[in-house]
Amino acid sequence: MFTGIVEEIGTVKTIQDDGSGVVDLEIQASTRLNDLPIGGSISVNGVCLTISGFGENVFETQVVPETLRKTNLGLLCPGNTVNLERPIPASGRLDGHIVQGHVDDTAKIDKLSPDGLGALLVTIKPPNSLIKYIVPKGFIAIDGTSLTVVDCGKDFFSTTLIPYTINHTVLGSRKETDTVNIEVDILSKYVESLIDIHKE
């Protein structure tokens, strides 16, 4: 489990695609890796991946076809930056919200607008299948970053990036029409499931 509090911005070093459908990523990071084992989990742009190896200030991971279909990891190129977060320990502090690292889908940034001194209002149009899970002042994870929904409508939602988030996550370099990973609040899905059960 993750919290959506990005710890570090990593850099994609190499991408290997041998045609088998599984893509190998090598990502440069720093001391955030010192307590992670091979076989452990790490969030890359909000996607929970398994660490398959280590090098000098780099880790390796593999991305399967379903993940490539449902996330923006298939769009990465060497030199691109990614949000990184280690799993939260059971004794850790839940500073953001519960983020599973199971991206629901991708969406494109529709509009970026200045919103006060140094802040940025981001408007996103998610797939229709996700909009029902998004509510004003609720949680949303964008590229693994825990954010608060400012407003939403039938085909959009908006959130504000504070200066710290702009400077310490990849969201600060995103542009209009860029594709981002979306994970909605898992609690909304549980509520929907319980309601559906009682309707039967």
C-alpha beads as a LAMMPS data file, in Angstrom:
LAMMPS data file: protein, C-alpha beads

200 atoms
199 bonds

1 atom types
1 bond types

-500.0 500.0 xlo xhi
-500.0 500.0 ylo yhi
-500.0 500.0 zlo zhi

Masses

1 110.0

Atoms # bond

1 1 1 0.000 0.000 0.000
2 1 1 1.071 3.573 -0.701
3 1 1 -0.023 7.013 0.436
4 1 1 0.381 9.136 -2.680
5 1 1 3.147 11.176 -1.058
6 1 1 5.865 11.146 -3.723
7 1 1 9.302 10.644 -2.185
8 1 1 11.533 11.191 -5.166
9 1 1 11.590 11.904 -8.878
10 1 1 13.431 9.122 -10.705
11 1 1 14.802 9.063 -14.245
12 1 1 14.234 6.306 -16.793
13 1 1 17.675 5.047 -17.867
14 1 1 16.867 2.189 -20.237
15 1 1 13.815 0.505 -21.734
16 1 1 14.103 -2.982 -23.197
17 1 1 11.325 -4.503 -25.260
18 1 1 12.242 -7.855 -26.780
19 1 1 8.864 -8.326 -28.411
20 1 1 7.580 -10.769 -25.789
21 1 1 5.100 -8.220 -24.446
22 1 1 6.987 -7.647 -21.181
23 1 1 9.020 -4.440 -21.004
24 1 1 12.083 -4.115 -18.745
25 1 1 12.639 -0.699 -17.157
26 1 1 15.791 0.558 -15.486
27 1 1 15.177 3.632 -13.354
28 1 1 17.745 5.816 -11.632
29 1 1 16.989 6.760 -8.053
30 1 1 18.953 7.642 -4.917
31 1 1 18.929 6.613 -1.282
32 1 1 15.199 5.864 -1.352
33 1 1 16.203 2.363 -2.459
34 1 1 18.406 1.500 0.502
35 1 1 15.734 -0.458 2.380
36 1 1 13.993 -2.186 -0.525
37 1 1 14.630 -5.860 -1.400
38 1 1 14.520 -7.631 -4.736
39 1 1 10.923 -8.777 -5.026
40 1 1 9.689 -5.750 -3.100
41 1 1 7.181 -3.241 -4.401
42 1 1 7.667 0.329 -5.555
43 1 1 5.241 2.855 -7.001
44 1 1 6.288 4.289 -10.380
45 1 1 3.930 7.055 -11.538
46 1 1 1.340 5.494 -9.269
47 1 1 1.811 1.953 -10.622
48 1 1 2.756 -0.743 -8.127
49 1 1 5.685 -2.643 -9.659
50 1 1 8.012 -5.383 -8.412
51 1 1 11.730 -4.700 -8.138
52 1 1 13.572 -7.362 -10.135
53 1 1 17.141 -6.138 -9.674
54 1 1 19.495 -3.379 -8.558
55 1 1 22.497 -1.583 -9.992
56 1 1 24.464 1.476 -8.923
57 1 1 21.750 4.002 -8.006
58 1 1 19.275 2.195 -10.259
59 1 1 16.572 -0.420 -9.893
60 1 1 15.069 -2.720 -12.486
61 1 1 11.440 -3.682 -12.895
62 1 1 9.226 -5.384 -15.447
63 1 1 5.970 -4.120 -16.925
64 1 1 3.433 -6.625 -18.267
65 1 1 1.037 -6.002 -21.182
66 1 1 -2.033 -5.263 -19.006
67 1 1 -0.096 -2.556 -17.169
68 1 1 1.081 -1.082 -20.456
69 1 1 -2.527 -0.989 -21.674
70 1 1 -3.956 0.667 -18.555
71 1 1 -1.203 3.147 -17.648
72 1 1 1.141 5.717 -19.181
73 1 1 4.251 3.582 -18.581
74 1 1 4.178 2.434 -22.187
75 1 1 4.728 6.054 -23.259
76 1 1 7.988 6.407 -21.337
77 1 1 11.291 7.075 -23.094
78 1 1 14.842 7.106 -21.703
79 1 1 15.410 10.407 -19.921
80 1 1 11.788 10.792 -18.829
81 1 1 11.149 11.401 -15.144
82 1 1 8.765 9.415 -12.941
83 1 1 7.255 9.731 -9.484
84 1 1 8.594 7.191 -6.972
85 1 1 7.209 6.085 -3.632
86 1 1 8.130 3.178 -1.398
87 1 1 5.355 1.132 0.273
88 1 1 4.256 2.478 3.626
89 1 1 5.247 0.277 6.603
90 1 1 2.513 -0.849 8.993
91 1 1 3.902 1.557 11.584
92 1 1 4.152 4.426 9.088
93 1 1 2.229 7.684 8.933
94 1 1 -0.640 7.870 6.429
95 1 1 -0.055 11.420 5.207
96 1 1 -1.961 11.224 1.913
97 1 1 -4.684 8.636 1.372
98 1 1 -4.870 4.905 0.722
99 1 1 -3.341 4.347 -2.708
100 1 1 -3.098 0.770 -3.936
101 1 1 -0.926 1.402 -6.961
102 1 1 -3.628 -0.231 -9.099
103 1 1 -4.214 2.406 -11.766
104 1 1 -7.808 2.448 -13.001
105 1 1 -7.116 4.131 -16.325
106 1 1 -5.355 7.030 -17.984
107 1 1 -6.720 10.472 -18.844
108 1 1 -5.496 13.557 -20.632
109 1 1 -4.898 16.924 -19.021
110 1 1 -7.496 19.240 -20.524
111 1 1 -6.419 22.579 -19.086
112 1 1 -3.748 24.148 -16.860
113 1 1 -4.549 27.511 -15.268
114 1 1 -2.726 29.703 -12.723
115 1 1 -4.533 29.508 -9.380
116 1 1 -3.117 31.959 -6.904
117 1 1 0.518 32.675 -6.172
118 1 1 2.520 29.773 -7.650
119 1 1 -0.383 27.302 -7.658
120 1 1 -1.893 25.591 -10.679
121 1 1 -5.475 24.477 -11.348
122 1 1 -5.492 21.243 -13.367
123 1 1 -8.608 20.131 -15.245
124 1 1 -8.752 16.519 -16.427
125 1 1 -11.337 14.636 -18.465
126 1 1 -11.306 11.029 -17.226
127 1 1 -13.044 8.062 -18.874
128 1 1 -16.813 8.012 -18.292
129 1 1 -16.423 4.820 -16.272
130 1 1 -14.473 6.675 -13.559
131 1 1 -16.351 9.944 -13.177
132 1 1 -18.947 8.403 -10.840
133 1 1 -16.216 7.678 -8.276
134 1 1 -14.971 11.271 -8.152
135 1 1 -16.537 13.791 -5.760
136 1 1 -15.625 17.350 -4.701
137 1 1 -13.138 17.366 -1.801
138 1 1 -12.561 13.654 -2.282
139 1 1 -9.250 11.903 -2.905
140 1 1 -7.685 11.204 -6.285
141 1 1 -4.251 9.887 -7.238
142 1 1 -2.699 11.367 -10.386
143 1 1 0.564 9.717 -11.455
144 1 1 0.703 8.392 -7.912
145 1 1 0.326 11.824 -6.292
146 1 1 -2.376 12.159 -3.634
147 1 1 -4.533 15.173 -4.442
148 1 1 -7.856 16.680 -3.394
149 1 1 -10.624 17.090 -5.948
150 1 1 -11.644 20.745 -6.203
151 1 1 -14.643 20.333 -8.478
152 1 1 -16.160 17.827 -10.864
153 1 1 -18.869 17.574 -13.486
154 1 1 -20.302 15.057 -15.921
155 1 1 -17.043 14.740 -17.860
156 1 1 -14.289 16.463 -15.861
157 1 1 -12.679 17.015 -12.504
158 1 1 -10.201 19.606 -11.304
159 1 1 -7.519 19.719 -8.655
160 1 1 -4.993 22.287 -7.490
161 1 1 -1.236 21.764 -7.401
162 1 1 0.493 23.707 -4.661
163 1 1 4.014 25.007 -5.358
164 1 1 5.600 22.152 -3.375
165 1 1 3.835 19.529 -5.508
166 1 1 4.814 21.369 -8.689
167 1 1 8.477 21.352 -7.642
168 1 1 8.687 17.831 -6.187
169 1 1 6.646 15.645 -8.548
170 1 1 6.482 15.066 -12.293
171 1 1 3.155 16.900 -12.343
172 1 1 5.089 20.157 -12.382
173 1 1 6.363 19.346 -15.873
174 1 1 3.073 18.068 -17.294
175 1 1 1.462 19.966 -20.185
176 1 1 -2.010 20.139 -21.644
177 1 1 -2.914 16.927 -23.548
178 1 1 -0.324 14.918 -21.557
179 1 1 -1.516 11.493 -20.432
180 1 1 -1.610 10.808 -16.687
181 1 1 -2.441 7.774 -14.560
182 1 1 -5.654 7.924 -12.529
183 1 1 -6.517 5.889 -9.439
184 1 1 -9.828 6.707 -7.797
185 1 1 -10.520 6.302 -4.086
186 1 1 -10.946 2.580 -3.378
187 1 1 -13.545 3.331 -0.671
188 1 1 -16.000 4.539 -3.323
189 1 1 -15.750 1.185 -5.082
190 1 1 -16.457 -0.705 -1.870
191 1 1 -19.529 1.447 -1.228
192 1 1 -20.776 0.789 -4.769
193 1 1 -20.234 -2.952 -4.337
194 1 1 -22.152 -3.024 -1.039
195 1 1 -25.052 -1.090 -2.558
196 1 1 -25.176 -3.481 -5.505
197 1 1 -25.231 -6.478 -3.144
198 1 1 -28.214 -5.067 -1.216
199 1 1 -30.084 -4.434 -4.470
200 1 1 -30.001 -8.129 -5.317

Bonds

1 1 1 2
2 1 2 3
3 1 3 4
4 1 4 5
5 1 5 6
6 1 6 7
7 1 7 8
8 1 8 9
9 1 9 10
10 1 10 11
11 1 11 12
12 1 12 13
13 1 13 14
14 1 14 15
15 1 15 16
16 1 16 17
17 1 17 18
18 1 18 19
19 1 19 20
20 1 20 21
21 1 21 22
22 1 22 23
23 1 23 24
24 1 24 25
25 1 25 26
26 1 26 27
27 1 27 28
28 1 28 29
29 1 29 30
30 1 30 31
31 1 31 32
32 1 32 33
33 1 33 34
34 1 34 35
35 1 35 36
36 1 36 37
37 1 37 38
38 1 38 39
39 1 39 40
40 1 40 41
41 1 41 42
42 1 42 43
43 1 43 44
44 1 44 45
45 1 45 46
46 1 46 47
47 1 47 48
48 1 48 49
49 1 49 50
50 1 50 51
51 1 51 52
52 1 52 53
53 1 53 54
54 1 54 55
55 1 55 56
56 1 56 57
57 1 57 58
58 1 58 59
59 1 59 60
60 1 60 61
61 1 61 62
62 1 62 63
63 1 63 64
64 1 64 65
65 1 65 66
66 1 66 67
67 1 67 68
68 1 68 69
69 1 69 70
70 1 70 71
71 1 71 72
72 1 72 73
73 1 73 74
74 1 74 75
75 1 75 76
76 1 76 77
77 1 77 78
78 1 78 79
79 1 79 80
80 1 80 81
81 1 81 82
82 1 82 83
83 1 83 84
84 1 84 85
85 1 85 86
86 1 86 87
87 1 87 88
88 1 88 89
89 1 89 90
90 1 90 91
91 1 91 92
92 1 92 93
93 1 93 94
94 1 94 95
95 1 95 96
96 1 96 97
97 1 97 98
98 1 98 99
99 1 99 100
100 1 100 101
101 1 101 102
102 1 102 103
103 1 103 104
104 1 104 105
105 1 105 106
106 1 106 107
107 1 107 108
108 1 108 109
109 1 109 110
110 1 110 111
111 1 111 112
112 1 112 113
113 1 113 114
114 1 114 115
115 1 115 116
116 1 116 117
117 1 117 118
118 1 118 119
119 1 119 120
120 1 120 121
121 1 121 122
122 1 122 123
123 1 123 124
124 1 124 125
125 1 125 126
126 1 126 127
127 1 127 128
128 1 128 129
129 1 129 130
130 1 130 131
131 1 131 132
132 1 132 133
133 1 133 134
134 1 134 135
135 1 135 136
136 1 136 137
137 1 137 138
138 1 138 139
139 1 139 140
140 1 140 141
141 1 141 142
142 1 142 143
143 1 143 144
144 1 144 145
145 1 145 146
146 1 146 147
147 1 147 148
148 1 148 149
149 1 149 150
150 1 150 151
151 1 151 152
152 1 152 153
153 1 153 154
154 1 154 155
155 1 155 156
156 1 156 157
157 1 157 158
158 1 158 159
159 1 159 160
160 1 160 161
161 1 161 162
162 1 162 163
163 1 163 164
164 1 164 165
165 1 165 166
166 1 166 167
167 1 167 168
168 1 168 169
169 1 169 170
170 1 170 171
171 1 171 172
172 1 172 173
173 1 173 174
174 1 174 175
175 1 175 176
176 1 176 177
177 1 177 178
178 1 178 179
179 1 179 180
180 1 180 181
181 1 181 182
182 1 182 183
183 1 183 184
184 1 184 185
185 1 185 186
186 1 186 187
187 1 187 188
188 1 188 189
189 1 189 190
190 1 190 191
191 1 191 192
192 1 192 193
193 1 193 194
194 1 194 195
195 1 195 196
196 1 196 197
197 1 197 198
198 1 198 199
199 1 199 200
